[in-house]
Each structure stands twice: as structure tokens, then as C-alpha cells.
Amino acid sequence: MRVFEANISLQVCAFLKDFLNNSSSFENANQKILDAFSINRFFENSDDFQVLKKSVSLVDTSSVEEFDRSEYGDFQTNKDLANKVVQHLIKKDISPEIVIEPTCGKGNFIIALLSNFKAIKKVYGIEIYKPYVWETKFSILDFLLSNPDSNKPEITITHCNVFDFDFKDISKQIQLEKLLIIGNPPWVTNSKLGSLNSSNLPSKSNFKNQNGLDAMTGKGNFDIAESISLMLLDAFQNHNGSLALLVKNSVVKNIVFDQKDKRYRVGEIEKYCIDSKKEFNVSVEAALLYCQLNLAPSFECDEFDFYSLSKKISFGWLNSKFVSNLADYNQTKEIDGVCPFEWRQGIKHDCSAIMELERVNGHFVNNQSDEIKLEEDLVYGFLKSSDLKNAVIKSTRKHTIITQTKVGQETLYIQHLYPDTYSYLMKNISNFKARKSSIYKGKPLFSIFGIGDYSFKPYKVAISGLYKTYHFSLVLPQNNKPIMLDDTCYFIGFDKIEYAVYSLILLNSSKTEAFLKSITFSDAKRVFTKDILMRLDLVNLANTISRFEVETQIINLNAKYNLDISISQWDSFINDMKPMKENQLTLF
């Protein structure tokens, strides 16, 4: 059966039916449950007491059926996984006196802890969803009724937003006891919860102090579990104990990455990869994050398989460099520096239904299958990440309208010079006004981002930021116009085709691939970013490749793609890169 929308066992229902008939008030009931089971404030108020008393009194407990506890479609930790995590902690000789679970859900971790640890003195559970608060309390009662001789620590389950909970107050009270922080915080981002109108969010702030454009275009987005984890580390880093949280892989990576600046007093940082499809039926890369508190700051993380405990890799900081595989990185670290050319992100317009076109029978057609009459001048070939498959690209399946040559440029000129294009854009003005990103606020009509002189370079070397392939493409002009890329792609642009080809050969070398694999995380939302690509020191890379190898690659490209490139400008290319190296980190 269910009470307060929470599952309740037959045993607990029968117990409460008798217990509440003999309780005169919720204060009296709370005291009795505290005395018998060490659960604080079982009833938050008189209304809860009266509703529960009435609900269980109406039930014929002889006919109650047990309900399947897997009916919720969220990422609740199943009992088996909760027990395996606790057993893993036991193998590490963890024996906590104080336990904190910041988002306790239906209570499976708490039951696993009560089943396995005998020295626990206090348990603090926090949960925002009221039915889960009740289900946790019912589960605890069920366990203690079935195990009357078990240890009964003082248990407090608090119904509130975890971001409103005062962890620092608990921190002051438990300074000497051995602490365990355990749980499974939400696997969603702040923007996702915001779109669901969730209240389970921290106060609005620029979480990682990103600059204005970064914060507006995505870097300001963060995982809720990451925010919770850092809040807990901030409150308890100086306590003796451990932290064990089930989080997405990206959260573990970000916490280790932030250690360089934050220097939390945590050591022995370990990541135990779990099978999320098996455990939660979701396609998310996740792991158990484990670390010890109150140690000298650690800047590395050892990665294991949770089930076999076999070690996979170590990642983290090596001097001033953050890498995904410390062992492999040492083999290619000589090319880790500063790229002499500035990598750029492609065009961002957030209006694909209108701005992205195909040419069908001599006409332009948009994503809504509208046949459109446009002037050709503002229409350019357009590539997405999925288009960057070949080593050399000369044509595109899509086109896009380029309304500006630089960010913020006034767009009124379109009305006078390109009336057909202007008419089409104005006809669809509602689509542009519906764009949600704040970067368009206060900007000219039909504004785009990721546009500048670099966008119009005729020869580009590009890579997808989304795909887990270490492959670069040479992008050549189409109909004597430069081809544009979307904002999921990164590129460097050139005026000389020879320089573009030389760069392509360097970037597609085995040395580059090995290096990139040692500093990128394959489970990242974007495997490649500008920060990653700017670490490619092409000058040092050129020194690791023989001139003969470069010439061989040029011959192969000429033959396969009908190019006419020679190695005659190789020395000039190398010399031109050297002075650029010091002045290339210009702002976007």
C-alpha cells in the first residue's frame, strides 16, 4: 500500500496502526518513536500525525499487498548497489560514527549502513521530495522492527532543499567523530532542473566565476551533484572521515580539475566506474567517487572498475597540466604547449529551422520544407560535426545565411542590399525572437555569434567537438566562397592552402592522436574544446616528424583529392609559426 504517496510495508503498516491508536498527539508519538527507534521528529506536525493515523486505521492489514519499489522513474540507488558500495567501504576499513546523506531518496543507503555498520552514532538524511522522506522513515522502521537487536543510532531525516540545509552547523557539532558522507545526488544540470521549474537548485550565481561570454554560452552550466559535492567538501574537508558519492564521470573530473585552485583537504581520490545501464537503466557514464577527508590536497585520481576493482588509469594534474592518462601523457608531453594558431568555434545562430538551408533543384529549402528565394551573397556552404568525416572536404550538403561579418554588426544593410533575404528573415522574425540564450539580448536583428575575419579564411582545418574521433579535416572553398562551420566544430583558418595542408598533416599524425587521447576524456559532452586544442604546440610537433614523412603525406593527398601541393613552403611555414606563438592567445 501507499501512504503520503510513499510505499509502506505490511509490517510497518500493522505496527503504526496499533501504535498510533495508543498515541494521544504527534508530540507524544514522536517521543515514543524516538525512545524506541532513535528517529527524531518522525512527524513534522500534527497534520501529518492525523493523516497517517487515519490512513492506516482504514487498512485491512491482512489483505495488504507489497508494492514494487521500482515504480519511480528516477535514478534511485537500488538496494543491491547500495549494499555493494557499503561493502566496498568496509573493505577499506571505514567505520563511521556520523553519517550524512545529502539526498537520501527512498533510504536504501541508510538501510545498507544500518545493516553493516555497528558503530554509527548519528545519521543525517536530507531529501526534498516529501514522499521519499516518508518512504525512508517507513523503511527504517521496517528494518528496525525486523532487527530489534541491531544498533539504533540517532536518525534525523530532514525534508528540505539540500541547498538550504546548514551543513556547517553539523560540522561544528561533530568535529571529533569519524564521518562518512554517502549518497547519490541528482544527475542533472542546473539548466535542466531550471527547465523543469525545480526548486532543488542552489541560489543563482556564476558558479565557477566564468567570464561573461563563457557564462552565457554554456560554461556557466554545471551539474547539481558537483555543486552538492563541493558544498560538502567546503563544510567537512577538515574532518576525519570519507566521502563516497555516486556521480557522473564529469563531476569526478571537474572536482579533480578544480583541486589546482581550490586545494580541498582531500586525498586518496578514487573513481570506481559503474554500469549505469545495469544499475539505473540510463545511458550515462557514472562512477562512485571516493576520497578521504582531512588529508594533504591530492591532485590525481586513480580509476578502477567497481565490480572487479581492477585499475584502469590515473588522471589529474602533472605539474601545471591536466591530463586524462598520466602514464600515456609522459610519452607525448613534449608537444603540450601553446598552439601558434588560434582555434575558433564555428557559428552559433540557434535558429536552424530558418538559417540552415539545402539547395534542391536550384532553389533553397529550409528545415520546414519552404522553398525560398534568396540572393546568393549571404549564403555560404555550412558544415556540422557529422559532416567532418573525410580528410578533405570540398562541398557541403547544407548552407546557411551569414548576416554579419563580425559580432554585433548592424544588420539593417540587409534590407537595402538584399531585399529577398531580408523579406525571408522578417517573415520568420518570431523564430529569432524565440531564441532563449541571453547572448542575443539587445543585439541587432538576426544576430549570430562565432563570426569574425577568421570565419572568412578560405582554407580551414577543422575537427568535431562532439565526436570521439581524433580526426581533422581540410575544408576548402566551395564556389569560390569559404565554407562555414557550426558551433559544434573547431577550426584554424589560413590564407595559403599549403599552410592548411601542412597543419592537417601534423594534426593527423599518430603523435597528435596519442597526445590528444592522453589529455581528453572520451565521456565528456565535448571531447575537444578550444582549451584542449590550444595546447597543441605545432612547432614542437613539427620537430618530431621528418620532412620525408610530410612529403609522403602530401603526395598521398594530392593523388587522392586532386590537389597540387608541394613541400616548397614547409620551411616558411615553420618560421612563420615561431613568432606567432607568443602572440596568439587573443580574446574571442
C-alpha positions in Angstrom: 0.0 0.0 0.0 1.0 3.7 -0.1 0.6 6.4 2.4 1.6 10.0 1.7 2.4 8.7 -1.9 5.1 6.5 -0.3 5.4 2.7 -0.3 4.9 1.2 3.2 5.4 -2.4 4.1 2.8 -4.7 5.7 4.9 -4.9 8.9 5.2 -1.1 9.3 1.5 -0.5 8.4 0.4 -3.0 11.1 2.8 -1.6 13.6 1.7 2.0 13.0 -2.0 1.1 13.1 -1.6 -0.2 16.7 1.0 2.4 17.7 -1.0 5.4 16.6 -4.2 4.2 18.3 -2.3 4.4 21.5 -0.7 7.9 20.9 -2.6 11.0 22.0 -0.7 13.6 20.0 2.1 13.9 17.5 4.4 15.2 20.2 3.6 12.0 22.2 4.1 9.8 19.1 7.4 11.5 18.3 8.8 10.9 21.7 7.7 7.2 21.7 9.4 6.6 18.3 12.5 8.5 19.4 12.6 6.3 22.6 12.0 3.1 20.7 13.8 3.6 17.4 16.0 6.8 17.9 14.3 8.5 15.0 14.0 12.3 15.5 10.8 14.1 14.6 9.1 11.3 12.9 6.1 13.6 12.5 6.8 17.1 11.4 3.4 18.4 12.5 0.0 17.5 13.8 -1.5 17.3 10.3 1.0 14.5 9.3 0.2 12.6 12.5 -3.6 12.8 12.0 -3.5 11.9 8.3 -1.2 8.9 8.9 -3.3 7.8 11.8 -6.5 7.9 9.7 -4.8 6.2 6.7 -3.5 3.2 8.5 -6.7 2.8 10.5 -8.7 2.3 7.3 -6.4 -0.5 6.0 -7.2 -4.2 6.4 -3.6 -5.3 7.1 -4.5 -8.9 6.5 -5.0 -8.1 2.8 -2.3 -5.6 2.1 -0.1 -6.5 -0.8 3.6 -5.5 -1.0 4.3 -2.9 -3.8 7.1 -2.9 -6.2 9.6 -0.3 -5.1 11.0 0.2 -8.6 8.0 2.1 -9.9 9.6 5.6 -9.8 11.4 6.5 -13.0 14.2 8.4 -11.3 17.8 7.4 -10.5 17.2 5.9 -7.1 20.1 3.7 -5.9 18.8 0.1 -5.9 19.3 -1.9 -2.7 21.9 -4.2 -4.2 24.1 -1.4 -5.4 23.8 0.4 -2.1 24.9 -2.7 -0.3 27.8 -3.2 -2.7 29.0 0.4 -2.0 28.8 -0.1 1.7 30.6 -3.5 1.5 33.3 -1.8 -0.6 33.8 0.8 2.2 34.1 -2.0 4.8 36.9 -3.5 2.8 38.6 -0.1 3.1 38.3 -0.3 6.9 35.8 2.5 7.0 33.9 2.5 10.3 31.9 5.7 10.6 30.3 7.2 13.7 28.5 10.0 11.9 26.8 9.5 8.5 25.5 12.3 6.3 23.4 11.5 3.2 22.7 14.8 1.4 19.9 13.5 -0.9 18.7 10.3 0.8 15.8 9.5 -1.6 14.0 6.3 -0.5 16.6 5.4 2.1 18.4 2.4 0.5 21.8 3.7 1.5 20.7 4.3 5.1 19.3 0.8 5.4 22.6 -0.6 3.9 24.5 1.4 6.5 22.3 0.2 9.4 22.8 -3.4 8.2 26.5 -3.3 8.0 28.0 -0.7 10.5 27.7 -1.2 14.2 29.5 2.0 15.5 27.2 4.6 13.9 26.0 7.2 16.5 24.1 9.6 14.3 22.6 9.6 10.8 21.5 12.8 9.0 19.4 12.4 5.8 18.2 15.3 3.7 15.5 14.9 1.0 13.5 17.5 -0.9 10.7 15.1 -2.1 8.2 14.6 0.7 7.0 11.1 -0.4 10.6 9.9 -0.3 11.1 11.4 3.2 8.2 9.2 4.4 9.4 6.1 2.4 12.8 6.5 4.1 11.2 6.7 7.5 9.0 3.7 6.8 12.0 1.7 5.5 14.0 2.5 8.7 11.0 1.4 10.8 10.7 -1.8 8.8 14.4 -2.6 9.3 14.4 -1.9 13.0 11.2 -3.9 13.6 12.8 -6.8 11.7 16.1 -6.4 13.6 15.2 -5.4 17.1 18.7 -6.1 18.5 20.5 -4.0 15.9 22.4 -0.8 16.6 20.0 2.2 16.8 21.8 5.4 16.0 20.1 8.7 16.4 18.4 9.3 13.0 17.2 12.7 11.6 15.6 12.8 8.2 15.0 16.4 7.2 12.6 17.5 4.5 14.2 20.4 2.7 16.2 21.6 -0.3 19.7 20.4 0.2 21.0 23.9 -0.7 19.1 25.3 2.2 20.5 22.8 4.7 23.1 24.1 7.2 25.9 21.6 6.9 28.3 23.9 8.6 26.2 23.8 11.8 26.6 20.0 11.8 30.3 20.4 11.1 30.7 22.4 14.3 28.9 19.7 16.3 30.8 16.6 15.1 34.4 17.7 14.9 35.9 14.7 16.7 33.8 11.8 15.4 34.7 9.7 12.3 32.5 10.9 9.4 31.1 9.3 6.3 29.3 11.3 3.6 27.5 8.9 1.3 24.8 9.1 -1.4 23.6 9.6 -4.9 23.0 13.3 -5.6 20.9 14.3 -8.8 22.5 13.5 -12.1 21.2 16.7 -13.9 22.4 20.1 -14.6 21.2 23.4 -13.3 19.7 24.4 -16.7 17.8 21.1 -16.9 16.3 21.5 -13.4 15.6 25.1 -14.3 13.6 24.0 -17.4 11.6 21.7 -15.1 10.9 24.5 -12.7 12.6 22.5 -10.0 13.2 24.1 -6.6 16.2 21.8 -5.9 18.7 24.4 -7.1 21.4 26.5 -5.4 21.0 30.2 -5.2 21.6 31.9 -8.6 25.2 32.7 -9.1 28.0 32.4 -11.6 29.1 29.0 -10.1 32.7 29.0 -11.4 33.2 32.7 -12.0 33.2 32.4 -15.8 33.7 35.5 -17.8 30.5 37.0 -19.3 30.5 35.2 -22.7 31.5 31.8 -21.3 28.8 32.0 -18.7 26.2 32.9 -21.3 27.2 30.3 -23.8 27.3 27.2 -21.7 30.3 27.1 -19.4 28.2 28.5 -16.6 26.0 25.4 -16.7 27.0 22.8 -14.1 26.0 19.5 -12.6 23.9 19.7 -9.5 25.8 16.8 -8.0 29.0 18.8 -8.5 27.6 21.8 -6.6 26.5 19.5 -3.8 29.8 17.7 -3.7 31.8 21.0 -3.4 29.4 22.3 -0.8 30.1 19.2 1.3 33.8 19.4 0.8 33.8 23.0 1.8 31.9 22.1 5.0 33.7 18.9 6.0 37.2 18.9 4.4 38.9 19.3 7.8 37.0 16.4 9.5 38.4 12.9 9.8 36.4 10.7 7.5 35.5 9.7 4.0 33.2 10.8 1.1 31.5 8.3 -1.2 29.1 9.6 -3.8 27.6 8.2 -7.0 28.0 10.9 -9.6 28.5 11.3 -13.3 32.1 10.9 -14.6 32.2 14.6 -15.5 31.7 15.5 -11.8 34.7 13.5 -10.7 36.8 15.0 -13.5 35.7 18.6 -12.6 36.4 18.1 -8.9 40.0 16.9 -9.6 40.4 19.7 -12.1 39.3 22.3 -9.6 41.8 20.9 -7.0 44.5 23.0 -8.5 42.8 26.2 -7.4 40.6 25.1 -4.5 43.0 22.7 -2.8 40.4 21.0 -0.8 41.9 18.9 2.0 41.0 15.6 0.4 43.4 12.7 -0.5 43.3 9.2 -2.0 40.8 10.3 -4.6 39.4 7.3 -6.4 36.9 6.7 -9.1 35.0 3.4 -9.4 33.2 3.1 -12.8 29.8 1.6 -12.6 27.4 0.1 -15.3 24.7 2.8 -15.3 22.6 0.9 -17.8 22.6 -2.1 -15.4 22.1 -0.2 -12.2 19.8 2.6 -13.3 18.8 1.8 -16.8 20.2 5.1 -18.1 22.9 5.8 -20.7 25.1 8.0 -18.5 28.8 7.4 -17.7 28.9 7.4 -13.9 31.0 6.2 -11.0 31.5 6.1 -7.3 33.7 9.0 -6.2 35.7 8.1 -3.1 38.1 10.2 -1.2 39.5 10.7 2.4 38.9 13.9 4.2 41.4 15.9 6.2 44.5 15.0 4.2 47.0 17.0 2.2 45.3 18.0 -1.1 45.6 15.4 -3.8 45.7 16.3 -7.5 45.4 12.9 -9.0 42.7 10.3 -9.2 43.0 6.5 -9.7 40.3 5.0 -11.8 39.0 1.4 -11.2 36.2 -0.9 -12.3 33.7 -1.0 -9.5 32.9 -4.7 -9.9 36.4 -6.2 -10.5 38.3 -3.5 -8.7 40.9 -3.7 -11.5 42.8 -0.4 -12.0 42.3 1.3 -15.4 44.2 4.6 -15.4 45.2 7.6 -13.3 44.3 11.1 -14.3 44.8 14.6 -12.9 47.4 17.2 -12.6 51.1 16.7 -13.6 52.8 20.0 -12.7 50.6 22.6 -14.4 49.0 20.3 -17.0 45.7 18.4 -16.5 45.6 15.1 -18.3 43.3 12.1 -18.7 46.0 9.4 -18.7 49.1 10.2 -16.7 51.1 7.2 -18.0 50.4 7.8 -21.7 50.9 11.6 -21.4 54.5 11.2 -20.4 55.2 9.7 -23.9 53.9 12.8 -25.8 54.2 15.7 -23.3 56.8 17.5 -25.4 54.1 18.7 -27.8 52.0 20.1 -24.9 52.4 23.9 -25.1 50.6 26.7 -27.0 49.3 26.4 -30.5 50.7 29.1 -32.8 47.3 29.5 -34.4 44.1 30.4 -32.6 41.4 27.8 -32.6 38.0 29.1 -33.2 34.5 27.8 -32.6 32.0 27.8 -35.5 28.9 29.9 -36.0 26.1 29.9 -33.4 22.7 31.0 -34.5 20.2 28.9 -32.5 17.7 29.1 -35.4 18.3 26.1 -37.6 14.8 25.9 -38.9 15.3 29.2 -40.6 19.0 29.7 -41.0 20.0 26.3 -42.3 19.2 25.5 -45.9 19.6 22.9 -48.7 19.7 23.5 -52.4 17.1 21.5 -54.2 16.6 21.8 -58.0 18.2 25.2 -58.0 16.2 26.5 -55.1 16.9 26.9 -51.4 14.7 24.9 -49.0 14.7 25.3 -45.2 14.1 22.7 -42.5 10.4 23.4 -42.7 10.4 22.4 -46.4 9.7 26.0 -47.5 11.1 26.9 -51.0 12.9 30.2 -50.6 14.1 32.9 -53.0 17.4 34.5 -51.7 20.3 36.5 -53.0 23.4 34.3 -53.1 25.8 36.8 -51.5 24.9 36.0 -47.9 24.5 32.2 -48.4 27.5 30.0 -47.6 28.2 26.3 -47.5 27.8 25.0 -44.0 29.3 22.0 -42.1 28.2 20.3 -38.9 30.2 17.9 -36.7 28.6 15.0 -38.5 30.0 16.3 -41.9 33.6 16.2 -40.8 34.3 12.6 -42.0 36.7 12.9 -44.9 40.3 14.2 -44.8 39.4 16.8 -47.4 36.0 18.5 -47.9 35.2 20.5 -51.0 31.4 20.6 -50.9 28.5 20.8 -48.4 25.1 19.3 -48.1 23.8 22.3 -46.2 24.0 26.1 -46.5 23.5 28.9 -44.0 22.7 32.6 -44.1 25.6 34.8 -42.8 24.0 38.0 -41.6 27.1 39.6 -40.0 30.9 39.7 -40.7 31.6 40.4 -37.0 29.8 40.1 -33.7 27.4 43.0 -33.0 27.5 44.4 -36.6 24.3 46.2 -37.5 22.1 44.2 -39.9 19.9 46.9 -41.4 22.1 46.8 -44.5 20.3 43.5 -45.5 17.1 45.4 -46.1 18.6 47.7 -48.7 21.2 45.4 -50.4 19.4 42.0 -50.2 15.6 42.6 -50.1 14.7 38.9 -50.8 16.9 37.7 -47.9 15.5 40.5 -45.6 11.9 39.6 -46.5 12.6 35.9 -45.7 14.2 36.8 -42.4 11.5 39.2 -41.4 8.8 36.7 -42.3 10.3 34.4 -39.7 11.2 37.1 -37.1 9.3 35.1 -34.4 11.8 32.3 -34.6 14.6 34.7 -33.9 12.8 36.4 -31.0 12.1 32.9 -29.5 15.9 32.2 -29.1 16.4 31.7 -25.4 20.1 32.5 -25.0 20.9 35.8 -23.3 23.7 36.5 -25.8 21.1 37.7 -28.3 19.6 40.2 -25.9 20.0 43.8 -27.0 21.8 42.7 -30.2 20.8 43.6 -33.8 18.1 41.6 -35.6 19.2 38.2 -36.9 22.5 38.3 -34.9 24.8 35.4 -34.9 27.9 34.6 -32.8 31.2 32.9 -33.6 31.7 35.2 -36.6 34.8 37.3 -37.5 37.5 37.8 -40.0 38.7 34.2 -39.2 35.3 32.8 -40.5 36.1 34.0 -44.0 39.5 32.4 -44.3 39.4 30.3 -47.5 41.2 27.3 -46.1 40.4 25.7 -42.8 41.5 22.7 -40.7 38.6 21.5 -38.5 37.5 18.9 -36.0 34.2 18.0 -34.4 33.9 18.9 -30.7 31.3 16.2 -30.2 32.6 13.0 -31.7 35.1 10.7 -30.1 37.3 10.6 -33.2 40.8 12.0 -33.3 40.5 13.1 -37.0 41.0 16.5 -38.6 39.6 17.6 -41.9 40.8 20.1 -44.5 37.9 22.4 -45.6 38.3 24.0 -49.0 36.3 26.8 -50.6 33.0 26.0 -52.4 32.1 28.1 -55.4 34.9 30.4 -54.6 33.4 31.2 -51.2 34.7 30.0 -47.8 32.7 27.2 -46.1 31.4 27.9 -42.7 31.1 25.5 -39.7 28.6 25.4 -36.9 29.4 25.9 -33.2 30.0 22.2 -32.5 33.1 22.4 -34.7 36.6 24.0 -34.0 38.9 25.2 -36.7 42.0 27.2 -37.6 42.0 29.3 -40.8 44.6 30.1 -43.4 45.1 32.3 -46.5 47.5 29.8 -48.0 46.4 26.2 -48.9 49.9 25.0 -48.3 49.9 26.1 -44.7 46.5 24.4 -44.2 47.7 21.1 -45.7 50.9 21.2 -43.6 48.8 21.7 -40.4 46.4 18.9 -41.4 49.4 16.5 -41.8 50.7 17.5 -38.3 47.3 17.3 -36.7 46.5 13.9 -38.2 49.8 12.4 -37.1 50.0 9.4 -34.7 51.8 11.6 -32.3 49.0 14.1 -32.1 46.4 11.4 -31.7 48.3 9.8 -28.9 48.7 13.2 -27.2 45.1 14.1 -27.5 44.0 10.8 -26.2 46.1 11.4 -23.1 44.5 14.8 -22.3 40.9 14.3 -23.4 38.0 12.5 -21.7 36.0 10.3 -24.1 32.9 10.6 -21.9 32.9 14.4 -22.0 30.0 16.2 -23.6 32.6 17.9 -25.8 35.7 15.7 -26.2 37.5 18.6 -27.9 37.3 22.2 -26.7 39.3 25.3 -27.6 41.3 24.9 -24.4 42.3 21.4 -25.4 43.2 22.3 -29.0 45.2 25.4 -27.9 47.6 23.0 -26.1 48.8 21.6 -29.4 52.3 23.0 -30.0 52.7 22.6 -33.7 56.2 23.9 -33.7 57.4 21.2 -31.4 55.2 18.7 -33.2 56.9 19.5 -36.5 60.2 18.7 -34.9 59.1 15.1 -34.2 58.1 14.4 -37.8 60.6 14.0 -40.7 60.4 16.1 -43.8 60.2 12.9 -45.8 57.1 11.8 -43.9 55.5 15.2 -44.6 56.3 14.9 -48.3 54.9 11.4 -48.5 51.6 12.6 -46.9 51.4 15.5 -49.4 51.8 13.1 -52.3 49.0 10.9 -51.0 46.7 13.8 -50.5 47.4 15.2 -54.0 46.7 11.8 -55.6 43.5 11.1 -53.6 41.9 14.6 -53.7 43.4 16.0 -56.8 45.4 18.7 -55.0 48.5 20.4 -56.3 50.6 21.0 -53.1 54.3 20.8 -52.7 56.6 20.9 -49.7 58.4 24.0 -51.0 56.8 26.3 -48.4 57.5 24.0 -45.4 60.4 26.0 -44.0 58.5 29.2 -44.4 55.6 27.6 -42.5 57.8 26.6 -39.6 59.5 30.0 -39.4 56.1 31.9 -39.6 54.8 29.8 -36.7 57.6 30.7 -34.3 56.9 34.5 -33.9 53.2 33.9 -33.8 53.5 31.5 -30.9 53.9 34.3 -28.4 51.1 36.5 -29.6 48.3 34.1 -30.4 46.2 33.9 -27.3 43.9 36.8 -28.3 40.4 37.1 -26.9 37.3 35.8 -28.7 
